[in-house]
Amino acid sequence: MKLQMELYLKSYTEYINKTADELRNTNMPKLTEALFSLYEDTGNRIKYEKVYFARRKFLNVFAMNSILYHRKEDIEKLEEIIRDICNEECWALPAHVDRKNNKNWKITIELFASETAQALTEISVLLNTKLNDEIKKLIDENVTRRLLKPFYDSKPPYDNWEFCEMNWCAVCAGCIGSISIIRFKDNTELLERCLSRINEALTYYIKGFTKDGVCAEGLDYWTYGMSYYVMYARDLKAYTNGNVDLLDSNKMKNIMTFQQKCYFNDGTSISFSDGCLQSRFRMGLTSYLADNYDDVHFPDIKKVMQFDEDECYRWAPAYRDYAWTKEYLEKLIDENDISEPIAESSTYVFDSAQWFICNGKNSSMAAKGGNNDEPHNHNDIGNFVYVYGGIEYLVDLGAGEYCKNYFNDNRYKIFCNTTESHNVPIINNKQQLHGEKYCCTYFETDGAKSVIMKIGEAYEKGCIDDIERKINFEGDQGELYVRDTFILSDKTECIEENLVTKQTVSIKDNIITLTENDAKCKIIIDDPKVQVEVLVKEHFNHAGIKEKITILRWTVCLEESRQLNKSSVTCTFKIIPDSLFVQ
């Protein structure tokens, strides 16, 4: 592992140097009013953001190369880039400003305005005398005007993010806090007042995690928020000579180990909410946590984030992928000091979040209860995923393309946020409803391989009395058994099972075969007379790329239960590797 980390660091710096050579004689793309207004006119975020983040790539590349090599041509290019960024009309993204109702919209403190201010401030300190005094003054003036003055002149909360229980709070407050430590270090009274406000804000961020450390927004948002929270926590600890340590609590220990539990053995990641199937971990952040806390383990290094894989080109975590990793390696005495990846067979139960994760030898599964008003919510109570041989046969799509409708009242008209894009039943042709009261009312596991969830409350009141879903996972063999018991009401007219896959589908009677290249698994439904319907849906993934998604849906027969005056009906199905199938 140590050798792999050393090779990672070598490759990381070589790639940045190579990219600097490619970009040195290239002009940054320009931000225009036409691009800015595109979001307001059409809801499209991607076109403006593509240019915005390309500009931040220039900043990162030449700042890193200047820090690494101190070459005159890199520093001159960096100064040119800084001037251009300081001339931007607005550091915030169009999706985060309100030009119609806010006359001061150009000075909006949000995620990327905060990140830009932190990046410029830190770069100025790290390069110090290497930068022209005029450039350092320009940075100070812009950071003060765009960030520090409007924030500290306001009464709390500056905006919703200051007291919100999600990543926005960590990023914005963390950036402002770290900048304040740099800028106000010689004015103790002022700095103490500033840090008091920042520390108060960040208590809300930590409240957003469950007691057992789950980030309901998804793994990628854990990475995002924690990158900035830990950055500030480390700066604060250093400023207070170790007297204030925001990472020193039992809850924080649970939060810090959350990342490693979200990776299946094959390297795919849990994609609940606005997560991602192929999440990448930040080497710098993980190195710092592992250096300070014995229970933190590295995921498989194959899943480490490379420089270009953060499409937003966030300076703080990108720089720390170099600096904190280098620092960690310099402290190591031998290979045995590194916290290796977790054992292949493992089970994690998060009772507060109602998550259940199981890893077998060559297979994995995860299931969730929760409620339908979680951060970055999807209407997905009772959802589960199934992975075998590195292929996610039953899938959670995770985050879709972010557009205007994704974050307004039309959110649940977008396919990936709806119930039918998850592995949960449809009742009376209706999906689950949005709101905290639409939830899992019972969640119990054996701590090893099975979970029982009651999910009937997630649906329209009266359409079903309850649904008990029992999932049993035989990890050594890769077999997953699902038993759904539906407690009928007078209004229950139609029950449909609903499964989601990206694989090629073939059906024979009650047996569904899912195929990817030469790999196969089978879904066997207990009802031999069942008729499975195949629906193909369009999904725009987080990168805005259109994908074809297959839904497998079948109707649960109610006729026999009605005739026998039974109050319930059961549907059972199992998912097994093709190698275990016996006709």
N, C-alpha and C positions, 0 to 999 in steps of 0.2 A: 504493500500500500504506500509506503514512504517513497519508493522509487516511482510509483505511478503519479504521486502528487508532485514530485520533482519534475517529471516529464510534462505534467500538466502546466506547471508554472513556466517551464522553458517554452513550451508551445504557445502559451498565452502571450508572453512578451514578444516572441518572434512574429506571431500573427499581427500584433499591433504595429510593430515596426514595418512589416511588409505592407500593411494597410496604409500607413503614413506615407510610404513611398508612392503608393498608388494615388493617394488623394492630394499630395502636396501641391501639384500644379492644377488642381481642380477647384472651381468655385463652389461654394455651398449653394444648394437650391434656394430659391427665394419664396418667402411667404407672401401671399397676395390677398387682397380683399376678396377676389373671386373665390379663392379657396376657403377663406374664413367664412364667408356667407353661405357656402355650400351646405354646411350643417343646418343652418337656420332655414334654408329654402327646401332642402330635400331630406334632412336627417342623416346624411352620409357623414361619418366621422373620418373614414379611412384616408381619404385623399389629402386633407389638410395635415392629418397626423403623420402621414408618410413623409411629407416634406419636413415637418417640425422635428421629427425624431432623426431624420437624416442629418439635420443640422447639429443635433446633440451628439450624433456619432462623430462628426468632425471634432467637436469639442473634446470628447473623451479620448479619441485617438491621439490628437496632438498634445493634449495635456499629459497623457500617460507617457508618450514618447519623450516629451520635454523633461519629465521627472526621471525617466530611466536613463536618458543619454545626454541631456543638457546641450543638445545641438542647436546652433544658432538658427538654422533654417526651420527647425520645428518650433522654436520659441517665437520667431517672427510670424509664422503661420498661425500659431495659437493666438497671438495678440490681434491679428487680423480677424480671427473668428470671434474673439471676445468682443471686439468693437461692434461687429455685426450683430451679435446676440443682444448686446446692450442697446442697440438701435431698434430692436423688435418693438412693435407697437404694444404688444401684450404678451406676457410670458405664459398666460393661462390658455388652455385649449378652448375652442369655440363651444364645445359641449358643456363647459363649466362656467360660462359667463352669460349674463343676461343683458344684451345691448339695448333691448327695448325699454327695460324698466330701471336700469342702473346707469346713471350718467357717468359714474366713475368705473365703468367696466374694465377699462384698460389696466387698472390696479386691482386685480382680483387675486386673492391668495387662495390657491388650490394646490393640487398635487404637484403639477409640473412647474408652476411658478416657484413653489417652495424648493423643489429639487434643483431648479436652475440657480436659484440664489445660493443654496448650499454648495453646489458644485463650484461656482465662481469664487465663493469665499474661500473654500478649502484649497482650490488650485492656487489662489493668490498667496496663501500661507505656505503651501508646500514648495512653491517656486521662489517666493520671496524676492530676493535681490535679482533673480534672473529675469523678472518681469520689469518692464518699463514702469516708472512711477506714475505716469499718466494712466496706464492701464489699471493699476491697482486702485487709483483714485476713482476711475470710472466704475470699477466693480463696487467699491464702497458706496458711492453715490446711488447707484441703481439698486443695490440690495437694501439700502436704507429707505429709499423712496418707494420701492415696489413691495417691500416685505416688512421690515422692522417697524417703521413708523406707523403704517396703517394698522398693523396688528396690535402693537403696544398702546396706540392711541385709542383703540376701541375698548369697549367694556365687554367682558366675557358674556356669552360666546361671540367671538368675531363672526363666525358663521356656524352652521350646523355641525361642521366637522370637529369643532373644538370640544364638543361634549358627545361625540358619536362613538359608538362601540364597535368600530371597524377600522380598516386599514387607513382611511383618510386621516384619522386622528394621529396615528403613529407617524405617518409620512410628514404631514404638515407641521405638527408640533415638534417632532423629532428634528426636522430641518431647522426650524426657528430656534430651538433650544441649543443645538450645536453651534449655529451661527452666533448666538448670543454669548456663548462661552468664549468664542474667539474674539468677538468685537468688544465685549464689555469686561474683559478679565481684569482690567485695571480700575474698574469702578465697582467695588464689591457691593455697595448698597444697591445700586441699580441692578446689577446682575442677580442678586438674591431675589429681588422682586420679580424679575423676569422668570427666573427658574421656578419660583413658587407657582406661577401661573402655568408654566409648561408641565410641571410635575402633576398639578391638579388635572390638567387636560388628559394626561396619559393614563390616569387611573381609569378613565372611561374606556380607553382602548383595551386594557386588561380585563375589564368587566365583560367585554364582548366575547371572551373565551369561556367555555364551560369549565366547571371545576376540574374536570379531567383533562383540560388543555386543548380541546378541539376548537379549531377555527372553522366555523360553519360556512364561511365564505368560500372555502376551498383551499387546497394546499398552496396554489400559486399566490393567493392573498396572504397566507401565513408568511411566505417568503418575502413578499413585498413589505408588509407592515413590520415584520421582525427585523428586516434589514435596517430600517430607519430607527426603530425603537432601540435596538442593540447598539447602533452607532451612537445615539444620544446617551444611552445608559453608560457606555464605556467612557465617553467624554465627561459625563457628570461624575463618575466614580474617580476619574483622574483629577478633576478639578477639586473634589472634596477630600482628596487623599484617602480614598477608600471608605469614607464615612457614610456615603450614600450609594447603595448598590441596588438598583431597580430590578436586578435579576435574582436577588436573594429572597426567594419565598417558595413555599411548597407548590403553589399554583404555577409559578414561573418554571419550576422544574418539569411539571407536566406539559406546559406549553413548549418548552425547549425540546422535549423528546417527541413531540407530535410528528415532526417531519419524517423521521425514520420509520414510523409506524404506517405511513401513508404510501409506502412503496411495496408493491407485491414482489415476490421473490424474483420474478423475471424482469423487474425494472419498470414495468408499467405502474401507473399511479392511480390512486382513487380520485375519481373525477366528479364526486358529488357537488351539487350547487354549480357555481361557475368555476369549477376545477378544470383539469386537463388530463387526458389519458397518458401524456408523455411529459409530465412535469420535470423540470431540470432544477437541481439544487445548486445553491451558491456555495462555491468552495470556501470563500473567505468567511462568510457568516458561519458556516458549519465548523470551520477550523477554529474560530474564536470560541464558539460554544463548547466544542469538544476539548479545547485547551483548558477551559475553566470548570467544566462539569463532566464528571466521569460517566454519567449515564447517557450522554449524547454519543450516538454512533453515526458514522458516515454511511449514507446510502451507497449503492454500487457506483463506483467512479465513472462507469459508462454513462451515467445519468447526470454528470456534472454539466453545468451551463457553460458553454463557450461564449467568447466575447460577443459574437454576432447573434447569439440566440436570445438575447434581451432586445427585442425590437424597439423598445423605448430608450435604450442606451442611457440607463440611469447611472450617473457618475458614482454616487456613494457606494453602491454594492460592487460596481465594476472595479473601482480602485481597490476596494478591500479584498476582492478576489485575488489581487496581487499582494497587497501589503499584509493582510492578516494571514494568508496562506504562507507567505515567506516567513513571517514571524513565528508561526506555528512550527514550521519545519526546522527553523533554527534552534528551537527549544528541545526538539526531540533528541533523545539519547540513542535510542535504537528503535527498530521496527515494532517491537512489542508495546511501545508507548501509544500506538495509534488504536483508537477504538474501531475495531473492524465492523463490517456489516453484521446485522443480526442473523440469528440462526434461521435455516430455511423453513422449519416448522414452527409457527408462532401464531398466537391468538391474542387479539386485543379487544377488550370490552370497554366502551366509553358509555357508562350508564347515564351520565348527565346529558350528553348529546344524543344518546340512543344510536350509537354506531357499533357495529360488530364486524371485525376483520379477522379472517382466517387464512393462513398460508399453509399449504401442504407441500409435498415434495416437488410436484410439477404443476400445481394448480393453486388457485386462490379464489376467495370470494369475499364480498363485503356487502353488508345490508345496513339500512338506516330506518329509523323511525322519525322522531323530531316533530316539527310543526311546519305549517306552510306560510310562515312569516319570518323565516330566518334571513340573515343577510345574504344578498344575491340569491334569493329564494327561487327554487323550482318547486312545482306542486308534485311532490314525489314521495309521499309518505308510504313506507313499505318497500321502497325500491331496493334492488340488489343487483350485483354484477357478478359475472362468472368468467374466470380466466383459466385457460389450460394451455400449457406449452408456449406461453408468451403471447397468446391470442385472446383477446377479450371477445368471447362469443356472445355474451349478453352484456350490453354496453350501457353506460351512462355517458351521454354526449358531452357533458360539461358545458363550458361557456360557448355561446353563439357569438355572432358578429355584433359588436356594440354599435348601436345606432340610437337615434332619438327615441324610438318606440320601445327600446329595450329597457329604458329607465323611466317610463311613464305608465299611464293606465292601460296601455296596449301591451304590456309585457307578456301577459298570458295568452296573447294571440300569436306569439312567436313560438314556433314548433318546439324548440329545445327546452323551453320553460314549462311546457304543458305536461299533463299527466300521461298522455299517449306516447310521449317520447321517452317514457320510463317503464320499467318492468313492474307494473302494478295494474290491478284490474280497472275496468270501466263498468260503471253501474248505471243502468237505465240510459245507456248511450250518453252519459254525462261523466265528465272528469272531476277530479278533486277540486276543491275550492281554495281560494287564497285567503289567508288570515290565520292568526295564531291559534284560534279555537279549533281549526281544522288540523287535527294532530293524531299522533299515536298515543293511545291511552294506557297501553300496557307494553312493557318491553322487558323480557327476561331471557337470560342465556344460561347455559350450563358452564360457561367459561372455557369451553373447549371446541365444540363443533356445532352447536345448535342454538337457535334463537326463536322465540315466539313473540310476535307483535300483534296487537289489536289496532286496526287501522280504519275501522268503520266511520269514526268521527271525522275523517278527512273529506267525507262526501256530503252532499246535500242532505239536510236533516230529513229523516223519515224514509229515504229511498232504500236504506238497508239498516237493520238493527246493529249489526257489527260484522267485522271480518277478522278472523284469526288466521294469521299467516305463520306457519311453522316451517323453518328452513333447517335442514340437516346437511352438513358437509362432511364427506369422508375424504379428507385431504390426501391421504396416501394413495387412494385410487383415483381421485379427481371426480368423485360422484357428488352431485348436488340434488337433494330431494326437496321439493316444495309441496306443502299441503295447505291449501286454502279452504277454510271452513266459513261459509257465508250464512249468517243468521238472518233469515228473511223477515221482511216487514210486509204489511199489506200492500205497500207501494212498490215492492220489488218486482219488476217486470222483465228485466234482462240483465244478465251478468256475463261479462266477457273478460277472459284472460287476455293479457296484452304483453308481448315480449318484443324487445328491440335488438336488432343486430345490424352489423355492416357486412356480414358474410353472404356468400351465395347460398341460396335456399333451395332445397328440393324436399318434396313431401310425398310420403306414401302412407295412406291411411292415417294412423295416429302417431306416425314417426316422422319427425322433422330432422333433416340432415343439414348442418351448417358447414360450409366448406371454404377454406382459404388456402389456395395453392393445393398442396397435397395433404394438408391437415384437415381433420374433420371431427365434429362431435355430433351427438344425437340428442334430441329432446323427445322423450317418450311420454305421451299423455295417457292417463289411466283409462280414458273412455275410448274404446276401439272404434266407435261410430262417429267420433268427432270430425268436424269439417273445419280445417284451418284456412283462414283467409290471409292472403299475402297482400299487404298494402305498401306502396313505395312513396316515401315522402321526401321533399326537398329540405335540406338543412344547410344554412350558411354558417360555417364554423367560425371560430374566433378570428381567423385571418381573413374572413369574408369570402372564402372559397366554397362554392356550392358542392354539396355531397348528396348522394342518394342513400337514404336510410330505409331499411326494411322493417316493417311491423308485422309480427305474427299474431293473429287474433282469432280466438275461437269462443263460441258461445257455450256456457255451462248449462247443461240441460236441467230445467226446473220442473219439467212435467211430472216425473216420477215422485218428486218430493211433494208437489201439490196434490197429486192423486192420493198419496198416503198420509196427507195432512201433516207432513213433517215441517218443522220450523227451520230446518237448515239443509244445506247441500254442500257437498265437498268436491273439490277438484284437486287431483294430485298429478304432478308431473315430475320427471327427473331429467337431469342433464348429465350425460356421461361421455367420456372419450370414445371415439369410434372403436378403438382397440378392445373395449370391454363389452361391445354390443354383441348380444347373442340373439339371433332371430327366434 
